[in-house]
């Protein structure tokens, strides 16, 4: 949830961010440390023309805080 909120904060139209209900995401500990998690997933984001464009994101989750590392179309 924290990573999804971080992705929304990066979007031009956060209320239009559409995350899939099933699949399209994953989480794994970084370096075997259960305090740091890498989270990846898919999201559709609206562009300025109103079209929904699929994106892939990656964020790092640590101590209840998420930071988006990449958010790319594709």
Biopython code that builds the backbone (N, CA, C, O; Angstrom):
import numpy as np
from Bio.PDB.StructureBuilder import StructureBuilder

atoms = [
    (1, "UNK", "N", (0.828, -1.186, 0.000)),
    (1, "UNK", "CA", (0.000, 0.000, 0.000)),
    (1, "UNK", "C", (0.873, 1.251, 0.000)),
    (1, "UNK", "O", (0.572, 2.214, -0.705)),
    (2, "UNK", "N", (1.945, 1.246, 0.778)),
    (2, "UNK", "CA", (2.821, 2.419, 0.842)),
    (2, "UNK", "C", (3.463, 2.699, -0.514)),
    (2, "UNK", "O", (3.603, 3.857, -0.907)),
    (3, "UNK", "N", (3.852, 1.645, -1.229)),
    (3, "UNK", "CA", (4.446, 1.851, -2.544)),
    (3, "UNK", "C", (3.411, 2.370, -3.536)),
    (3, "UNK", "O", (3.728, 3.222, -4.365)),
    (4, "UNK", "N", (2.201, 1.877, -3.464)),
    (4, "UNK", "CA", (1.146, 2.385, -4.350)),
    (4, "UNK", "C", (0.893, 3.862, -4.083)),
    (4, "UNK", "O", (0.702, 4.634, -5.022)),
    (5, "UNK", "N", (0.889, 4.260, -2.827)),
    (5, "UNK", "CA", (0.707, 5.671, -2.496)),
    (5, "UNK", "C", (1.870, 6.512, -3.017)),
    (5, "UNK", "O", (1.670, 7.634, -3.483)),
    (6, "UNK", "N", (3.076, 5.973, -2.938)),
    (6, "UNK", "CA", (4.245, 6.688, -3.450)),
    (6, "UNK", "C", (4.154, 6.842, -4.967)),
    (6, "UNK", "O", (4.503, 7.893, -5.505)),
    (7, "UNK", "N", (3.688, 5.804, -5.657)),
    (7, "UNK", "CA", (3.517, 5.879, -7.109)),
    (7, "UNK", "C", (2.453, 6.919, -7.450)),
    (7, "UNK", "O", (2.627, 7.711, -8.376)),
    (8, "UNK", "N", (1.361, 6.915, -6.706)),
    (8, "UNK", "CA", (0.309, 7.918, -6.946)),
    (8, "UNK", "C", (0.861, 9.333, -6.809)),
    (8, "UNK", "O", (0.493, 10.220, -7.579)),
    (9, "UNK", "N", (1.743, 9.548, -5.834)),
    (9, "UNK", "CA", (2.291, 10.889, -5.628)),
    (9, "UNK", "C", (3.183, 11.330, -6.789)),
    (9, "UNK", "O", (3.417, 12.526, -6.968)),
    (10, "UNK", "N", (3.682, 10.379, -7.576)),
    (10, "UNK", "CA", (4.511, 10.694, -8.740)),
    (10, "UNK", "C", (3.665, 10.945, -9.998)),
    (10, "UNK", "O", (4.163, 11.496, -10.979)),
    (11, "UNK", "N", (2.404, 10.546, -9.969)),
    (11, "UNK", "CA", (1.545, 10.631, -11.148)),
    (11, "UNK", "C", (1.008, 12.045, -11.352)),
    (11, "UNK", "O", (0.818, 12.793, -10.393)),
    (12, "UNK", "N", (0.766, 12.402, -12.615)),
    (12, "UNK", "CA", (0.160, 13.697, -12.934)),
    (12, "UNK", "C", (-1.296, 13.756, -12.491)),
    (12, "UNK", "O", (-1.787, 14.812, -12.092)),
    (13, "UNK", "N", (-1.987, 12.615, -12.563)),
    (13, "UNK", "CA", (-3.388, 12.523, -12.160)),
    (13, "UNK", "C", (-3.518, 11.365, -11.169)),
    (13, "UNK", "O", (-3.965, 10.282, -11.548)),
    (14, "UNK", "N", (-3.134, 11.576, -9.903)),
    (14, "UNK", "CA", (-3.073, 10.484, -8.924)),
    (14, "UNK", "C", (-4.394, 9.748, -8.722)),
    (14, "UNK", "O", (-4.390, 8.539, -8.491)),
    (15, "UNK", "N", (-5.506, 10.443, -8.803)),
    (15, "UNK", "CA", (-6.788, 9.784, -8.563)),
    (15, "UNK", "C", (-7.163, 8.822, -9.688)),
    (15, "UNK", "O", (-8.054, 7.991, -9.514)),
    (16, "UNK", "N", (-6.502, 8.922, -10.827)),
    (16, "UNK", "CA", (-6.791, 8.052, -11.964)),
    (16, "UNK", "C", (-5.853, 6.846, -12.044)),
    (16, "UNK", "O", (-5.997, 6.022, -12.946)),
    (17, "UNK", "N", (-4.900, 6.727, -11.124)),
    (17, "UNK", "CA", (-3.978, 5.584, -11.129)),
    (17, "UNK", "C", (-4.782, 4.302, -10.925)),
    (17, "UNK", "O", (-5.577, 4.197, -9.991)),
    (18, "UNK", "N", (-4.563, 3.330, -11.809)),
    (18, "UNK", "CA", (-5.315, 2.084, -11.770)),
    (18, "UNK", "C", (-4.350, 0.911, -11.603)),
    (18, "UNK", "O", (-3.610, 0.566, -12.524)),
    (19, "UNK", "N", (-4.369, 0.306, -10.418)),
    (19, "UNK", "CA", (-3.520, -0.836, -10.114)),
    (19, "UNK", "C", (-4.329, -2.121, -10.321)),
    (19, "UNK", "O", (-5.504, -2.165, -9.956)),
    (20, "UNK", "N", (-3.728, -3.165, -10.896)),
    (20, "UNK", "CA", (-4.470, -4.413, -11.094)),
    (20, "UNK", "C", (-4.790, -5.076, -9.756)),
    (20, "UNK", "O", (-4.007, -5.005, -8.809)),
    (21, "UNK", "N", (-5.958, -5.721, -9.698)),
    (21, "UNK", "CA", (-6.348, -6.426, -8.477)),
    (21, "UNK", "C", (-5.540, -7.695, -8.281)),
    (21, "UNK", "O", (-5.146, -8.020, -7.161)),
    (22, "UNK", "N", (-5.295, -8.411, -9.366)),
    (22, "UNK", "CA", (-4.570, -9.674, -9.268)),
    (22, "UNK", "C", (-3.298, -9.607, -10.098)),
    (22, "UNK", "O", (-3.304, -9.093, -11.216)),
    (23, "UNK", "N", (-2.228, -10.118, -9.555)),
    (23, "UNK", "CA", (-0.970, -10.183, -10.298)),
    (23, "UNK", "C", (-0.386, -8.810, -10.576)),
    (23, "UNK", "O", (-0.884, -7.788, -10.103)),
    (24, "UNK", "N", (0.676, -8.816, -11.348)),
    (24, "UNK", "CA", (1.296, -7.563, -11.741)),
    (24, "UNK", "C", (2.117, -6.892, -10.672)),
    (24, "UNK", "O", (2.507, -5.736, -10.838)),
    (25, "UNK", "N", (2.399, -7.580, -9.569)),
    (25, "UNK", "CA", (3.210, -6.976, -8.522)),
    (25, "UNK", "C", (3.993, -8.058, -7.777)),
    (25, "UNK", "O", (3.670, -9.244, -7.844)),
    (26, "UNK", "N", (5.009, -7.623, -7.079)),
    (26, "UNK", "CA", (5.812, -8.549, -6.297)),
    (26, "UNK", "C", (6.646, -7.801, -5.275)),
    (26, "UNK", "O", (6.880, -6.599, -5.408)),
    (27, "UNK", "N", (7.089, -8.512, -4.263)),
    (27, "UNK", "CA", (7.934, -7.923, -3.223)),
    (27, "UNK", "C", (8.971, -8.944, -2.806)),
    (27, "UNK", "O", (8.679, -10.134, -2.690)),
    (28, "UNK", "N", (10.188, -8.468, -2.581)),
    (28, "UNK", "CA", (11.245, -9.359, -2.122)),
    (28, "UNK", "C", (12.214, -8.586, -1.231)),
    (28, "UNK", "O", (12.462, -7.402, -1.459)),
    (29, "UNK", "N", (12.759, -9.254, -0.217)),
    (29, "UNK", "CA", (13.715, -8.577, 0.654)),
    (29, "UNK", "C", (14.991, -8.248, -0.109)),
    (29, "UNK", "O", (15.423, -9.004, -0.979)),
    (30, "UNK", "N", (15.582, -7.119, 0.227)),
    (30, "UNK", "CA", (16.819, -6.686, -0.413)),
    (30, "UNK", "C", (17.997, -7.213, 0.397)),
    (30, "UNK", "O", (18.124, -6.917, 1.585)),
    (31, "UNK", "N", (18.853, -7.988, -0.247)),
    (31, "UNK", "CA", (20.039, -8.519, 0.418)),
    (31, "UNK", "C", (19.727, -9.437, 1.585)),
    (31, "UNK", "O", (20.544, -9.584, 2.494)),
    (32, "UNK", "N", (18.553, -10.057, 1.573)),
    (32, "UNK", "CA", (18.194, -10.965, 2.658)),
    (32, "UNK", "C", (17.786, -10.258, 3.939)),
    (32, "UNK", "O", (17.502, -10.914, 4.941)),
    (33, "UNK", "N", (17.753, -8.935, 3.925)),
    (33, "UNK", "CA", (17.389, -8.158, 5.105)),
    (33, "UNK", "C", (15.888, -7.904, 5.085)),
    (33, "UNK", "O", (15.390, -7.262, 4.160)),
    (34, "UNK", "N", (15.161, -8.389, 6.075)),
    (34, "UNK", "CA", (13.712, -8.246, 6.088)),
    (34, "UNK", "C", (13.244, -6.840, 6.451)),
    (34, "UNK", "O", (12.039, -6.598, 6.525)),
    (35, "UNK", "N", (14.169, -5.907, 6.680)),
    (35, "UNK", "CA", (13.785, -4.522, 6.950)),
    (35, "UNK", "C", (13.680, -3.713, 5.665)),
    (35, "UNK", "O", (13.065, -2.647, 5.659)),
    (36, "UNK", "N", (14.268, -4.199, 4.581)),
    (36, "UNK", "CA", (14.260, -3.501, 3.294)),
    (36, "UNK", "C", (13.585, -4.393, 2.262)),
    (36, "UNK", "O", (13.938, -5.564, 2.123)),
    (37, "UNK", "N", (12.627, -3.847, 1.546)),
    (37, "UNK", "CA", (11.900, -4.612, 0.534)),
    (37, "UNK", "C", (11.900, -3.866, -0.790)),
    (37, "UNK", "O", (11.719, -2.649, -0.830)),
    (38, "UNK", "N", (12.104, -4.600, -1.862)),
    (38, "UNK", "CA", (11.947, -4.058, -3.209)),
    (38, "UNK", "C", (10.564, -4.492, -3.691)),
    (38, "UNK", "O", (10.229, -5.677, -3.666)),
    (39, "UNK", "N", (9.777, -3.532, -4.122)),
    (39, "UNK", "CA", (8.421, -3.806, -4.582)),
    (39, "UNK", "C", (8.319, -3.386, -6.037)),
    (39, "UNK", "O", (8.693, -2.269, -6.395)),
    (40, "UNK", "N", (7.811, -4.279, -6.876)),
    (40, "UNK", "CA", (7.634, -3.977, -8.290)),
    (40, "UNK", "C", (6.170, -4.212, -8.651)),
    (40, "UNK", "O", (5.464, -4.982, -8.000)),
    (41, "UNK", "N", (5.741, -3.533, -9.698)),
    (41, "UNK", "CA", (4.363, -3.736, -10.112)),
    (41, "UNK", "C", (4.010, -2.985, -11.367)),
    (41, "UNK", "O", (4.842, -2.315, -11.978)),
    (42, "UNK", "N", (2.751, -3.116, -11.735)),
    (42, "UNK", "CA", (2.198, -2.464, -12.915)),
    (42, "UNK", "C", (1.104, -1.500, -12.484)),
    (42, "UNK", "O", (0.406, -1.728, -11.496)),
    (43, "UNK", "N", (0.970, -0.430, -13.235)),
    (43, "UNK", "CA", (-0.086, 0.545, -12.985)),
    (43, "UNK", "C", (-0.414, 1.229, -14.308)),
    (43, "UNK", "O", (0.466, 1.436, -15.144)),
    (44, "UNK", "N", (-1.672, 1.574, -14.488)),
    (44, "UNK", "CA", (-2.070, 2.382, -15.633)),
    (44, "UNK", "C", (-2.225, 3.810, -15.146)),
    (44, "UNK", "O", (-2.956, 4.074, -14.191)),
    (45, "UNK", "N", (-1.530, 4.737, -15.810)),
    (45, "UNK", "CA", (-1.588, 6.151, -15.442)),
    (45, "UNK", "C", (-2.148, 6.965, -16.595)),
    (45, "UNK", "O", (-1.852, 6.701, -17.761)),
    (46, "UNK", "N", (-2.964, 7.961, -16.255)),
    (46, "UNK", "CA", (-3.569, 8.804, -17.274)),
    (46, "UNK", "C", (-2.573, 9.872, -17.724)),
    (46, "UNK", "O", (-1.879, 10.478, -16.908)),
    (47, "UNK", "N", (-2.520, 10.091, -19.054)),
    (47, "UNK", "CA", (-1.680, 11.169, -19.571)),
    (47, "UNK", "C", (-2.528, 12.421, -19.782)),
    (47, "UNK", "O", (-3.725, 12.414, -19.494)),
    (48, "UNK", "N", (-1.922, 13.485, -20.277)),
    (48, "UNK", "CA", (-2.603, 14.767, -20.448)),
    (48, "UNK", "C", (-3.735, 14.716, -21.466)),
    (48, "UNK", "O", (-4.597, 15.594, -21.469)),
    (49, "UNK", "N", (-3.748, 13.707, -22.325)),
    (49, "UNK", "CA", (-4.790, 13.565, -23.336)),
    (49, "UNK", "C", (-5.946, 12.681, -22.858)),
    (49, "UNK", "O", (-6.906, 12.463, -23.596)),
    (50, "UNK", "N", (-5.855, 12.176, -21.635)),
    (50, "UNK", "CA", (-6.900, 11.339, -21.076)),
    (50, "UNK", "C", (-6.747, 9.858, -21.374)),
    (50, "UNK", "O", (-7.629, 9.068, -21.037)),
    (51, "UNK", "N", (-5.649, 9.469, -21.996)),
    (51, "UNK", "CA", (-5.400, 8.059, -22.303)),
    (51, "UNK", "C", (-4.703, 7.383, -21.122)),
    (51, "UNK", "O", (-3.832, 7.969, -20.479)),
    (52, "UNK", "N", (-5.102, 6.147, -20.854)),
    (52, "UNK", "CA", (-4.459, 5.371, -19.798)),
    (52, "UNK", "C", (-3.262, 4.637, -20.407)),
    (52, "UNK", "O", (-3.412, 3.870, -21.358)),
    (53, "UNK", "N", (-2.085, 4.879, -19.855)),
    (53, "UNK", "CA", (-0.840, 4.315, -20.361)),
    (53, "UNK", "C", (-0.288, 3.337, -19.323)),
    (53, "UNK", "O", (-0.131, 3.703, -18.158)),
    (54, "UNK", "N", (0.012, 2.087, -19.732)),
    (54, "UNK", "CA", (0.593, 1.132, -18.774)),
    (54, "UNK", "C", (2.018, 1.542, -18.385)),
    (54, "UNK", "O", (2.809, 1.971, -19.224)),
    (55, "UNK", "N", (2.317, 1.401, -17.112)),
    (55, "UNK", "CA", (3.639, 1.711, -16.569)),
    (55, "UNK", "C", (4.098, 0.559, -15.678)),
    (55, "UNK", "O", (3.286, -0.223, -15.183)),
    (56, "UNK", "N", (5.386, 0.471, -15.490)),
    (56, "UNK", "CA", (5.989, -0.453, -14.524)),
    (56, "UNK", "C", (6.687, 0.399, -13.464)),
    (56, "UNK", "O", (7.317, 1.407, -13.783)),
    (57, "UNK", "N", (6.569, -0.011, -12.220)),
    (57, "UNK", "CA", (7.217, 0.746, -11.153)),
    (57, "UNK", "C", (8.082, -0.165, -10.293)),
    (57, "UNK", "O", (7.888, -1.379, -10.238)),
    (58, "UNK", "N", (9.034, 0.459, -9.629)),
    (58, "UNK", "CA", (9.860, -0.212, -8.633)),
    (58, "UNK", "C", (10.049, 0.771, -7.483)),
    (58, "UNK", "O", (10.390, 1.935, -7.695)),
    (59, "UNK", "N", (9.827, 0.294, -6.283)),
    (59, "UNK", "CA", (10.068, 1.150, -5.124)),
    (59, "UNK", "C", (10.751, 0.337, -4.032)),
    (59, "UNK", "O", (10.763, -0.894, -4.057)),
    (60, "UNK", "N", (11.308, 1.050, -3.092)),
    (60, "UNK", "CA", (11.942, 0.432, -1.928)),
    (60, "UNK", "C", (11.118, 0.814, -0.708)),
    (60, "UNK", "O", (10.763, 1.977, -0.515)),
    (61, "UNK", "N", (10.826, -0.185, 0.103)),
    (61, "UNK", "CA", (10.041, 0.015, 1.312)),
    (61, "UNK", "C", (10.924, -0.271, 2.520)),
    (61, "UNK", "O", (11.523, -1.341, 2.631)),
    (62, "UNK", "N", (10.995, 0.706, 3.425)),
    (62, "UNK", "CA", (11.811, 0.557, 4.638)),
    (62, "UNK", "C", (11.168, 1.365, 5.758)),
    (62, "UNK", "O", (10.837, 2.537, 5.580)),
    (63, "UNK", "N", (10.999, 0.744, 6.885)),
    (63, "UNK", "CA", (10.483, 1.423, 8.079)),
    (63, "UNK", "C", (9.200, 2.207, 7.794)),
    (63, "UNK", "O", (9.077, 3.371, 8.173)),
    (64, "UNK", "N", (8.255, 1.560, 7.125)),
    (64, "UNK", "CA", (6.949, 2.145, 6.817)),
    (64, "UNK", "C", (7.027, 3.346, 5.874)),
    (64, "UNK", "O", (6.110, 4.166, 5.830)),
    (65, "UNK", "N", (8.089, 3.443, 5.143)),
    (65, "UNK", "CA", (8.263, 4.523, 4.169)),
    (65, "UNK", "C", (8.622, 3.909, 2.817)),
    (65, "UNK", "O", (9.446, 2.998, 2.744)),
    (66, "UNK", "N", (8.007, 4.406, 1.762)),
    (66, "UNK", "CA", (8.280, 3.901, 0.413)),
    (66, "UNK", "C", (8.836, 5.023, -0.455)),
    (66, "UNK", "O", (8.405, 6.173, -0.369)),
    (67, "UNK", "N", (9.793, 4.664, -1.286)),
    (67, "UNK", "CA", (10.390, 5.610, -2.222)),
    (67, "UNK", "C", (10.388, 4.982, -3.608)),
    (67, "UNK", "O", (10.861, 3.860, -3.787)),
    (68, "UNK", "N", (9.852, 5.708, -4.594)),
    (68, "UNK", "CA", (9.806, 5.221, -5.953)),
    (68, "UNK", "C", (11.195, 5.350, -6.587)),
    (68, "UNK", "O", (11.766, 6.440, -6.628)),
    (69, "UNK", "N", (11.728, 4.235, -7.078)),
    (69, "UNK", "CA", (13.022, 4.260, -7.756)),
    (69, "UNK", "C", (12.860, 4.443, -9.251)),
    (69, "UNK", "O", (13.662, 5.129, -9.884)),
    (70, "UNK", "N", (11.826, 3.834, -9.822)),
    (70, "UNK", "CA", (11.566, 4.011, -11.242)),
    (70, "UNK", "C", (10.085, 3.881, -11.528)),
    (70, "UNK", "O", (9.374, 3.120, -10.871)),
    (71, "UNK", "N", (9.631, 4.632, -12.517)),
    (71, "UNK", "CA", (8.246, 4.612, -12.969)),
    (71, "UNK", "C", (8.314, 4.881, -14.469)),
    (71, "UNK", "O", (8.424, 6.026, -14.908)),
    (72, "UNK", "N", (8.244, 3.797, -15.247)),
    (72, "UNK", "CA", (8.466, 3.899, -16.684)),
    (72, "UNK", "C", (7.302, 3.321, -17.478)),
    (72, "UNK", "O", (6.713, 2.314, -17.085)),
    (73, "UNK", "N", (6.969, 3.970, -18.616)),
    (73, "UNK", "CA", (5.936, 3.393, -19.490)),
    (73, "UNK", "C", (6.394, 2.053, -20.029)),
    (73, "UNK", "O", (7.579, 1.817, -20.264)),
    (74, "UNK", "N", (5.422, 1.192, -20.213)),
    (74, "UNK", "CA", (5.774, -0.093, -20.821)),
    (74, "UNK", "C", (5.004, -1.253, -20.342)),
    (74, "UNK", "O", (5.230, -2.375, -20.796)),
]
sb = StructureBuilder()
sb.init_structure("model")
sb.init_model(0)
sb.init_chain("A")
sb.init_seg("    ")
for serial, (resi, resn, name, xyz) in enumerate(atoms, 1):
    if name == "N":
        sb.init_residue(resn, " ", resi, " ")
    sb.init_atom(name, np.array(xyz, "f"), 0.0, 1.0, " ", f" {name:<3s}", serial, name[0])
structure = sb.get_structure()
